[in-house]
Amino acid sequence: MGRIHYKLKKRLYRLKAFRRKGFGVHSPFTFHLIVNVIEAKLTYYAFGQLFPYRKIIANALKNKLENNEVEKSLIKKYKEEIQIVKSTEGLDRLLFRLMNFWQAKKAAYCGGGIGLSIVYMAKLDSRKEIACLDRGDVFATYSDDLFQNYMEFRNLKNFDYQEILKENPNFDFLVFSENTSSEILSDFLQNYEHLLAGKCMVVVQNPHKNDAINQFWRQMKKLERISVSLDLFYLGILISREGMQKQDYVRKHRF
């Protein structure tokens, strides 16, 4: 998806998005989610602890570029990753609140890049393992060393997607980054019943950023088992929960 197309989608989203918090939402559950979780101004002690690492990581990547330690073919990828790290604090804080609200028992993160969102998920409860899937890109080794050795997170575990697919893990909280491989996104749509618990929340980061993640977002919303979808433009939320009428919401939210 080109930059101009992406900007047009963002403008269209702003025109049709509903902005009055939870008003206009008939489901008590969804109303509570919007007003008391998504729009909440609450902060957590963990946010202050994690904030300094964002600048440290961005500077480390920037130094690699300035010191010519990056192959020419990867320069653009590094610059994009620096921008993601610097601009996604609000997204990661919301992800933390969503996972806390859902009281997730088995969570996973799927996608490449630095994946700073993973540590927000891991920070919520150090006793619960976070499964990391599809982490085999250029930043994988750096991320593993950073998260596990420097930041000392012990509840992160890398899994091969195809191997965990055989285990029927029943994830009840699953996050897809915008740079999840198109092969995994396509395969997930065919095999989601083997990966998801009956009651679950699926979060899609930047669902309009590229063609692969946008198509995945649109197809996931259509699944019969998905009761509610919330499109915040920079974040998409899908809920599978019995007893709820199927609804799709487009909401304005400032991250």
Secondary structure, 3 states (H helix, E strand, C coil): CCHHHHHHHHHHHHHHCECCCCCCCCCHHHHHHHHHHHCCCCCCHHHHHHHHHHHHHHHHHHHHHHCCCCCHHHHHHHHHHHHHHHHCHHHHHHHHHHHHHHCCCCEEEECCCCCCHHHHHHHHCCCCCEEEECCCCCCHHHHHHHHHHHCCCCCEEEECHHHHHCCCCCEEEEEECCCCCHHHHHHHHHHHHHCEEEEEEEEEECCCCCHHHHHHHHHHHHCCCCCEEEECCCEEEEEECCCCCCEEEEECCCC
